[in-house]
Amino acid sequence: MTFTKEQIRKAMTCKTVDELLAYANSEGISMTPEQAEEYIAQNGRRKLTDEELAHVVAADCAAACMSDDINNYKTKDK
């Protein structure tokens, strides 16, 4: 079965087996409690890939730059 990025993102936010099972059920995904336990256990100790880490850093830098630009931007009178 193929999952969308949105489904994966939402599944990763589930903190408990019950949350994950409820989410999977709402998406029509068949999952046993054992599978949910395994997913929660793996998700808790999962490391980011280099690509994922680069996205996090880029987003954080962009947010900081945008905040600084907006707060420090001054128009020059001509």
Gaussian input, Z-matrix of N, CA and C with variables (Angstrom, degrees):
# hf/3-21g

backbone

0 1
 N
 C     1     B1
 C     2     B2     1     A1
 N     3     B3     2     A2     1     D1
 C     4     B4     3     A3     2     D2
 C     5     B5     4     A4     3     D3
 N     6     B6     5     A5     4     D4
 C     7     B7     6     A6     5     D5
 C     8     B8     7     A7     6     D6
 N     9     B9     8     A8     7     D7
 C    10    B10     9     A9     8     D8
 C    11    B11    10    A10     9     D9
 N    12    B12    11    A11    10    D10
 C    13    B13    12    A12    11    D11
 C    14    B14    13    A13    12    D12
 N    15    B15    14    A14    13    D13
 C    16    B16    15    A15    14    D14
 C    17    B17    16    A16    15    D15
 N    18    B18    17    A17    16    D16
 C    19    B19    18    A18    17    D17
 C    20    B20    19    A19    18    D18
 N    21    B21    20    A20    19    D19
 C    22    B22    21    A21    20    D20
 C    23    B23    22    A22    21    D21
 N    24    B24    23    A23    22    D22
 C    25    B25    24    A24    23    D23
 C    26    B26    25    A25    24    D24
 N    27    B27    26    A26    25    D25
 C    28    B28    27    A27    26    D26
 C    29    B29    28    A28    27    D27
 N    30    B30    29    A29    28    D28
 C    31    B31    30    A30    29    D29
 C    32    B32    31    A31    30    D30
 N    33    B33    32    A32    31    D31
 C    34    B34    33    A33    32    D32
 C    35    B35    34    A34    33    D33
 N    36    B36    35    A35    34    D34
 C    37    B37    36    A36    35    D35
 C    38    B38    37    A37    36    D36
 N    39    B39    38    A38    37    D37
 C    40    B40    39    A39    38    D38
 C    41    B41    40    A40    39    D39
 N    42    B42    41    A41    40    D40
 C    43    B43    42    A42    41    D41
 C    44    B44    43    A43    42    D42
 N    45    B45    44    A44    43    D43
 C    46    B46    45    A45    44    D44
 C    47    B47    46    A46    45    D45
 N    48    B48    47    A47    46    D46
 C    49    B49    48    A48    47    D47
 C    50    B50    49    A49    48    D48
 N    51    B51    50    A50    49    D49
 C    52    B52    51    A51    50    D50
 C    53    B53    52    A52    51    D51
 N    54    B54    53    A53    52    D52
 C    55    B55    54    A54    53    D53
 C    56    B56    55    A55    54    D54
 N    57    B57    56    A56    55    D55
 C    58    B58    57    A57    56    D56
 C    59    B59    58    A58    57    D57
 N    60    B60    59    A59    58    D58
 C    61    B61    60    A60    59    D59
 C    62    B62    61    A61    60    D60
 N    63    B63    62    A62    61    D61
 C    64    B64    63    A63    62    D62
 C    65    B65    64    A64    63    D63
 N    66    B66    65    A65    64    D64
 C    67    B67    66    A66    65    D65
 C    68    B68    67    A67    66    D66
 N    69    B69    68    A68    67    D67
 C    70    B70    69    A69    68    D68
 C    71    B71    70    A70    69    D69
 N    72    B72    71    A71    70    D70
 C    73    B73    72    A72    71    D71
 C    74    B74    73    A73    72    D72
 N    75    B75    74    A74    73    D73
 C    76    B76    75    A75    74    D74
 C    77    B77    76    A76    75    D75
 N    78    B78    77    A77    76    D76
 C    79    B79    78    A78    77    D77
 C    80    B80    79    A79    78    D78
 N    81    B81    80    A80    79    D79
 C    82    B82    81    A81    80    D80
 C    83    B83    82    A82    81    D81
 N    84    B84    83    A83    82    D82
 C    85    B85    84    A84    83    D83
 C    86    B86    85    A85    84    D84
 N    87    B87    86    A86    85    D85
 C    88    B88    87    A87    86    D86
 C    89    B89    88    A88    87    D87
 N    90    B90    89    A89    88    D88
 C    91    B91    90    A90    89    D89
 C    92    B92    91    A91    90    D90
 N    93    B93    92    A92    91    D91
 C    94    B94    93    A93    92    D92
 C    95    B95    94    A94    93    D93
 N    96    B96    95    A95    94    D94
 C    97    B97    96    A96    95    D95
 C    98    B98    97    A97    96    D96
 N    99    B99    98    A98    97    D97
 C   100   B100    99    A99    98    D98
 C   101   B101   100   A100    99    D99
 N   102   B102   101   A101   100   D100
 C   103   B103   102   A102   101   D101
 C   104   B104   103   A103   102   D102
 N   105   B105   104   A104   103   D103
 C   106   B106   105   A105   104   D104
 C   107   B107   106   A106   105   D105
 N   108   B108   107   A107   106   D106
 C   109   B109   108   A108   107   D107
 C   110   B110   109   A109   108   D108
 N   111   B111   110   A110   109   D109
 C   112   B112   111   A111   110   D110
 C   113   B113   112   A112   111   D111
 N   114   B114   113   A113   112   D112
 C   115   B115   114   A114   113   D113
 C   116   B116   115   A115   114   D114
 N   117   B117   116   A116   115   D115
 C   118   B118   117   A117   116   D116
 C   119   B119   118   A118   117   D117
 N   120   B120   119   A119   118   D118
 C   121   B121   120   A120   119   D119
 C   122   B122   121   A121   120   D120
 N   123   B123   122   A122   121   D121
 C   124   B124   123   A123   122   D122
 C   125   B125   124   A124   123   D123
 N   126   B126   125   A125   124   D124
 C   127   B127   126   A126   125   D125
 C   128   B128   127   A127   126   D126
 N   129   B129   128   A128   127   D127
 C   130   B130   129   A129   128   D128
 C   131   B131   130   A130   129   D129
 N   132   B132   131   A131   130   D130
 C   133   B133   132   A132   131   D131
 C   134   B134   133   A133   132   D132
 N   135   B135   134   A134   133   D133
 C   136   B136   135   A135   134   D134
 C   137   B137   136   A136   135   D135
 N   138   B138   137   A137   136   D136
 C   139   B139   138   A138   137   D137
 C   140   B140   139   A139   138   D138
 N   141   B141   140   A140   139   D139
 C   142   B142   141   A141   140   D140
 C   143   B143   142   A142   141   D141
 N   144   B144   143   A143   142   D142
 C   145   B145   144   A144   143   D143
 C   146   B146   145   A145   144   D144
 N   147   B147   146   A146   145   D145
 C   148   B148   147   A147   146   D146
 C   149   B149   148   A148   147   D147
 N   150   B150   149   A149   148   D148
 C   151   B151   150   A150   149   D149
 C   152   B152   151   A151   150   D150
 N   153   B153   152   A152   151   D151
 C   154   B154   153   A153   152   D152
 C   155   B155   154   A154   153   D153
 N   156   B156   155   A155   154   D154
 C   157   B157   156   A156   155   D155
 C   158   B158   157   A157   156   D156
 N   159   B159   158   A158   157   D157
 C   160   B160   159   A159   158   D158
 C   161   B161   160   A160   159   D159
 N   162   B162   161   A161   160   D160
 C   163   B163   162   A162   161   D161
 C   164   B164   163   A163   162   D162
 N   165   B165   164   A164   163   D163
 C   166   B166   165   A165   164   D164
 C   167   B167   166   A166   165   D165
 N   168   B168   167   A167   166   D166
 C   169   B169   168   A168   167   D167
 C   170   B170   169   A169   168   D168
 N   171   B171   170   A170   169   D169
 C   172   B172   171   A171   170   D170
 C   173   B173   172   A172   171   D171
 N   174   B174   173   A173   172   D172
 C   175   B175   174   A174   173   D173
 C   176   B176   175   A175   174   D174
 N   177   B177   176   A176   175   D175
 C   178   B178   177   A177   176   D176
 C   179   B179   178   A178   177   D177
 N   180   B180   179   A179   178   D178
 C   181   B181   180   A180   179   D179
 C   182   B182   181   A181   180   D180
 N   183   B183   182   A182   181   D181
 C   184   B184   183   A183   182   D182
 C   185   B185   184   A184   183   D183
 N   186   B186   185   A185   184   D184
 C   187   B187   186   A186   185   D185
 C   188   B188   187   A187   186   D186
 N   189   B189   188   A188   187   D187
 C   190   B190   189   A189   188   D188
 C   191   B191   190   A190   189   D189
 N   192   B192   191   A191   190   D190
 C   193   B193   192   A192   191   D191
 C   194   B194   193   A193   192   D192
 N   195   B195   194   A194   193   D193
 C   196   B196   195   A195   194   D194
 C   197   B197   196   A196   195   D195
 N   198   B198   197   A197   196   D196
 C   199   B199   198   A198   197   D197
 C   200   B200   199   A199   198   D198
 N   201   B201   200   A200   199   D199
 C   202   B202   201   A201   200   D200
 C   203   B203   202   A202   201   D201
 N   204   B204   203   A203   202   D202
 C   205   B205   204   A204   203   D203
 C   206   B206   205   A205   204   D204
 N   207   B207   206   A206   205   D205
 C   208   B208   207   A207   206   D206
 C   209   B209   208   A208   207   D207
 N   210   B210   209   A209   208   D208
 C   211   B211   210   A210   209   D209
 C   212   B212   211   A211   210   D210
 N   213   B213   212   A212   211   D211
 C   214   B214   213   A213   212   D212
 C   215   B215   214   A214   213   D213
 N   216   B216   215   A215   214   D214
 C   217   B217   216   A216   215   D215
 C   218   B218   217   A217   216   D216
 N   219   B219   218   A218   217   D217
 C   220   B220   219   A219   218   D218
 C   221   B221   220   A220   219   D219
 N   222   B222   221   A221   220   D220
 C   223   B223   222   A222   221   D221
 C   224   B224   223   A223   222   D222
 N   225   B225   224   A224   223   D223
 C   226   B226   225   A225   224   D224
 C   227   B227   226   A226   225   D225
 N   228   B228   227   A227   226   D226
 C   229   B229   228   A228   227   D227
 C   230   B230   229   A229   228   D228
 N   231   B231   230   A230   229   D229
 C   232   B232   231   A231   230   D230
 C   233   B233   232   A232   231   D231

   B1=1.4481
   B2=1.5279
   B3=1.3058
   B4=1.4570
   B5=1.5202
   B6=1.3295
   B7=1.4577
   B8=1.5188
   B9=1.3177
   B10=1.4580
   B11=1.5249
   B12=1.3203
   B13=1.4637
   B14=1.5265
   B15=1.3206
   B16=1.4666
   B17=1.5262
   B18=1.3281
   B19=1.4642
   B20=1.5264
   B21=1.3060
   B22=1.4662
   B23=1.5212
   B24=1.3260
   B25=1.4678
   B26=1.5211
   B27=1.3239
   B28=1.4692
   B29=1.5247
   B30=1.3178
   B31=1.4674
   B32=1.5232
   B33=1.3291
   B34=1.4613
   B35=1.5246
   B36=1.3197
   B37=1.4661
   B38=1.5272
   B39=1.3181
   B40=1.4658
   B41=1.5283
   B42=1.3218
   B43=1.4623
   B44=1.5292
   B45=1.3184
   B46=1.4640
   B47=1.5250
   B48=1.3243
   B49=1.4642
   B50=1.5230
   B51=1.3293
   B52=1.4680
   B53=1.5282
   B54=1.3253
   B55=1.4780
   B56=1.5200
   B57=1.3201
   B58=1.4640
   B59=1.5208
   B60=1.3317
   B61=1.4678
   B62=1.5191
   B63=1.3258
   B64=1.4673
   B65=1.5270
   B66=1.3327
   B67=1.4678
   B68=1.5298
   B69=1.3277
   B70=1.4629
   B71=1.5311
   B72=1.3208
   B73=1.4592
   B74=1.5277
   B75=1.3387
   B76=1.4684
   B77=1.5232
   B78=1.3340
   B79=1.4646
   B80=1.5275
   B81=1.3368
   B82=1.4588
   B83=1.5116
   B84=1.3231
   B85=1.4630
   B86=1.5207
   B87=1.3216
   B88=1.4573
   B89=1.5205
   B90=1.3391
   B91=1.4606
   B92=1.5206
   B93=1.3314
   B94=1.4632
   B95=1.5240
   B96=1.3305
   B97=1.4690
   B98=1.5299
   B99=1.3266
   B100=1.4629
   B101=1.5322
   B102=1.3253
   B103=1.4679
   B104=1.5287
   B105=1.3184
   B106=1.4650
   B107=1.5255
   B108=1.3382
   B109=1.4691
   B110=1.5207
   B111=1.3243
   B112=1.4619
   B113=1.5328
   B114=1.3331
   B115=1.4679
   B116=1.5203
   B117=1.3291
   B118=1.4636
   B119=1.5247
   B120=1.3283
   B121=1.4621
   B122=1.5299
   B123=1.3134
   B124=1.4648
   B125=1.5165
   B126=1.3156
   B127=1.4584
   B128=1.5211
   B129=1.3159
   B130=1.4547
   B131=1.5128
   B132=1.3096
   B133=1.4724
   B134=1.5281
   B135=1.3042
   B136=1.4563
   B137=1.5237
   B138=1.3140
   B139=1.4547
   B140=1.5190
   B141=1.3213
   B142=1.4561
   B143=1.5206
   B144=1.3173
   B145=1.4532
   B146=1.5230
   B147=1.3119
   B148=1.4626
   B149=1.5229
   B150=1.3335
   B151=1.4648
   B152=1.5300
   B153=1.3414
   B154=1.4604
   B155=1.5215
   B156=1.3186
   B157=1.4602
   B158=1.5247
   B159=1.3173
   B160=1.4622
   B161=1.5276
   B162=1.3279
   B163=1.4668
   B164=1.5256
   B165=1.3289
   B166=1.4663
   B167=1.5253
   B168=1.3205
   B169=1.4647
   B170=1.5218
   B171=1.3168
   B172=1.4699
   B173=1.5235
   B174=1.3143
   B175=1.4645
   B176=1.5267
   B177=1.3209
   B178=1.4615
   B179=1.5298
   B180=1.3198
   B181=1.4721
   B182=1.5254
   B183=1.3149
   B184=1.4662
   B185=1.5214
   B186=1.3194
   B187=1.4640
   B188=1.5255
   B189=1.3151
   B190=1.4617
   B191=1.5256
   B192=1.3227
   B193=1.4684
   B194=1.5236
   B195=1.3207
   B196=1.4571
   B197=1.5237
   B198=1.3064
   B199=1.4561
   B200=1.5240
   B201=1.3326
   B202=1.4686
   B203=1.5203
   B204=1.3333
   B205=1.4642
   B206=1.5223
   B207=1.3113
   B208=1.4621
   B209=1.5219
   B210=1.3311
   B211=1.4660
   B212=1.5196
   B213=1.3237
   B214=1.4612
   B215=1.5141
   B216=1.3301
   B217=1.4468
   B218=1.5270
   B219=1.3129
   B220=1.4562
   B221=1.5161
   B222=1.2932
   B223=1.4635
   B224=1.5087
   B225=1.3111
   B226=1.4594
   B227=1.5209
   B228=1.3177
   B229=1.4630
   B230=1.5167
   B231=1.2941
   B232=1.4776
   B233=1.4889
   A1=109.32
   A2=116.50
   A3=122.19
   A4=109.52
   A5=115.46
   A6=120.86
   A7=109.65
   A8=116.27
   A9=119.86
   A10=109.21
   A11=116.00
   A12=120.54
   A13=110.55
   A14=116.05
   A15=120.98
   A16=110.60
   A17=117.30
   A18=120.44
   A19=110.68
   A20=116.51
   A21=120.55
   A22=110.03
   A23=116.74
   A24=120.88
   A25=110.67
   A26=116.87
   A27=120.47
   A28=110.79
   A29=117.95
   A30=120.82
   A31=110.64
   A32=116.35
   A33=120.34
   A34=112.60
   A35=117.61
   A36=119.92
   A37=111.81
   A38=117.06
   A39=120.75
   A40=109.30
   A41=115.07
   A42=120.35
   A43=113.20
   A44=116.45
   A45=119.70
   A46=109.95
   A47=114.39
   A48=121.05
   A49=109.59
   A50=116.53
   A51=119.87
   A52=111.64
   A53=116.87
   A54=120.59
   A55=110.51
   A56=115.84
   A57=120.50
   A58=110.96
   A59=116.84
   A60=119.67
   A61=111.00
   A62=117.38
   A63=120.84
   A64=110.04
   A65=116.41
   A66=119.37
   A67=110.57
   A68=116.62
   A69=120.25
   A70=109.97
   A71=116.73
   A72=121.01
   A73=111.20
   A74=116.84
   A75=120.31
   A76=112.41
   A77=116.18
   A78=121.54
   A79=112.01
   A80=116.73
   A81=120.32
   A82=113.33
   A83=116.46
   A84=121.97
   A85=108.42
   A86=116.24
   A87=121.47
   A88=108.98
   A89=115.56
   A90=120.13
   A91=108.57
   A92=115.90
   A93=119.91
   A94=108.68
   A95=117.50
   A96=119.81
   A97=111.95
   A98=117.03
   A99=120.66
   A100=110.97
   A101=116.49
   A102=120.27
   A103=110.41
   A104=116.06
   A105=120.33
   A106=110.43
   A107=117.05
   A108=121.06
   A109=110.75
   A110=115.84
   A111=120.66
   A112=110.69
   A113=116.05
   A114=120.13
   A115=110.69
   A116=117.07
   A117=121.26
   A118=109.66
   A119=117.52
   A120=121.42
   A121=111.25
   A122=117.21
   A123=120.80
   A124=111.57
   A125=116.43
   A126=120.77
   A127=111.04
   A128=117.11
   A129=121.13
   A130=113.69
   A131=117.63
   A132=119.48
   A133=112.25
   A134=116.12
   A135=121.75
   A136=110.84
   A137=116.89
   A138=121.77
   A139=108.87
   A140=116.05
   A141=120.79
   A142=109.98
   A143=116.30
   A144=120.24
   A145=107.89
   A146=117.12
   A147=120.70
   A148=110.73
   A149=116.45
   A150=120.92
   A151=110.97
   A152=116.94
   A153=120.14
   A154=111.18
   A155=116.53
   A156=120.76
   A157=110.89
   A158=117.31
   A159=121.03
   A160=110.68
   A161=117.45
   A162=120.92
   A163=111.05
   A164=116.65
   A165=120.76
   A166=110.01
   A167=116.50
   A168=120.90
   A169=110.52
   A170=116.93
   A171=120.64
   A172=110.87
   A173=117.05
   A174=120.60
   A175=110.66
   A176=116.80
   A177=120.96
   A178=110.28
   A179=116.51
   A180=120.67
   A181=110.58
   A182=116.33
   A183=120.37
   A184=110.09
   A185=116.99
   A186=120.72
   A187=110.51
   A188=117.22
   A189=120.95
   A190=110.59
   A191=116.53
   A192=119.99
   A193=110.98
   A194=116.27
   A195=120.03
   A196=110.21
   A197=116.67
   A198=120.99
   A199=110.08
   A200=116.59
   A201=120.54
   A202=111.20
   A203=116.85
   A204=120.25
   A205=111.33
   A206=116.58
   A207=120.38
   A208=110.62
   A209=115.63
   A210=119.38
   A211=113.38
   A212=117.50
   A213=120.85
   A214=114.00
   A215=117.97
   A216=121.36
   A217=110.77
   A218=115.81
   A219=120.51
   A220=107.82
   A221=115.98
   A222=119.33
   A223=108.34
   A224=114.25
   A225=119.89
   A226=108.96
   A227=115.83
   A228=120.22
   A229=108.65
   A230=115.58
   A231=119.97
   A232=110.43
   D1=138.47
   D2=178.95
   D3=-101.40
   D4=135.67
   D5=-179.54
   D6=-110.93
   D7=148.70
   D8=176.94
   D9=-80.28
   D10=162.36
   D11=177.39
   D12=-59.89
   D13=-37.17
   D14=179.69
   D15=-64.92
   D16=-42.14
   D17=178.33
   D18=-63.44
   D19=-42.48
   D20=179.36
   D21=-64.67
   D22=-44.30
   D23=179.60
   D24=-59.93
   D25=-45.60
   D26=-179.42
   D27=-67.25
   D28=-40.28
   D29=178.65
   D30=-61.75
   D31=-36.88
   D32=-179.47
   D33=-68.27
   D34=-18.75
   D35=178.89
   D36=-84.61
   D37=-12.33
   D38=179.53
   D39=-70.35
   D40=129.88
   D41=-177.01
   D42=-100.49
   D43=-20.71
   D44=-177.98
   D45=-126.24
   D46=162.37
   D47=177.42
   D48=-60.72
   D49=-43.65
   D50=-179.14
   D51=-62.09
   D52=-41.31
   D53=177.45
   D54=-60.67
   D55=-46.50
   D56=-177.75
   D57=-65.80
   D58=-42.07
   D59=178.42
   D60=-63.63
   D61=-39.98
   D62=178.82
   D63=-65.27
   D64=-42.76
   D65=179.01
   D66=-64.23
   D67=-46.72
   D68=-179.89
   D69=-58.71
   D70=-44.42
   D71=179.22
   D72=-60.68
   D73=-40.59
   D74=-179.67
   D75=-66.15
   D76=-23.21
   D77=179.04
   D78=-97.07
   D79=2.16
   D80=-179.16
   D81=74.52
   D82=24.81
   D83=-178.99
   D84=-99.67
   D85=127.47
   D86=178.43
   D87=-83.26
   D88=123.29
   D89=-178.76
   D90=-146.61
   D91=134.30
   D92=177.65
   D93=-86.26
   D94=160.08
   D95=175.35
   D96=-58.15
   D97=-34.62
   D98=178.77
   D99=-65.51
   D100=-41.52
   D101=177.43
   D102=-64.47
   D103=-40.83
   D104=179.58
   D105=-64.34
   D106=-42.15
   D107=178.19
   D108=-60.37
   D109=-44.06
   D110=179.92
   D111=-63.55
   D112=-42.96
   D113=179.78
   D114=-62.91
   D115=-46.02
   D116=-179.86
   D117=-61.23
   D118=-43.17
   D119=179.92
   D120=-63.45
   D121=-44.00
   D122=179.70
   D123=-69.39
   D124=-39.75
   D125=-178.41
   D126=-64.72
   D127=-34.25
   D128=-178.54
   D129=-67.33
   D130=-26.10
   D131=-178.35
   D132=-118.05
   D133=16.64
   D134=-178.72
   D135=-72.95
   D136=136.21
   D137=176.05
   D138=-96.76
   D139=148.17
   D140=177.27
   D141=-72.02
   D142=144.83
   D143=172.50
   D144=-74.21
   D145=165.83
   D146=177.91
   D147=-57.97
   D148=-40.19
   D149=-180.00
   D150=-65.30
   D151=-44.48
   D152=178.41
   D153=-62.88
   D154=-42.31
   D155=178.76
   D156=-63.37
   D157=-40.50
   D158=178.20
   D159=-61.95
   D160=-39.42
   D161=178.00
   D162=-64.83
   D163=-41.60
   D164=179.61
   D165=-63.45
   D166=-46.82
   D167=-179.51
   D168=-63.95
   D169=-44.40
   D170=-179.75
   D171=-62.33
   D172=-43.02
   D173=179.83
   D174=-65.10
   D175=-41.15
   D176=179.87
   D177=-65.68
   D178=-43.43
   D179=179.03
   D180=-64.60
   D181=-42.73
   D182=-179.51
   D183=-63.26
   D184=-42.56
   D185=179.43
   D186=-63.78
   D187=-42.47
   D188=179.81
   D189=-66.37
   D190=-41.99
   D191=179.72
   D192=-65.39
   D193=-43.14
   D194=179.67
   D195=-62.64
   D196=-41.57
   D197=-179.86
   D198=-63.64
   D199=-45.68
   D200=178.90
   D201=-65.00
   D202=-42.63
   D203=-179.86
   D204=-62.15
   D205=-43.42
   D206=-178.48
   D207=-67.99
   D208=-42.51
   D209=-177.80
   D210=-73.21
   D211=-28.59
   D212=-175.07
   D213=-105.02
   D214=-1.71
   D215=-175.76
   D216=-72.92
   D217=128.45
   D218=176.11
   D219=-132.29
   D220=136.44
   D221=177.86
   D222=-85.08
   D223=146.75
   D224=178.28
   D225=-95.82
   D226=135.03
   D227=175.01
   D228=-76.91
   D229=136.01
   D230=178.42
   D231=-100.42

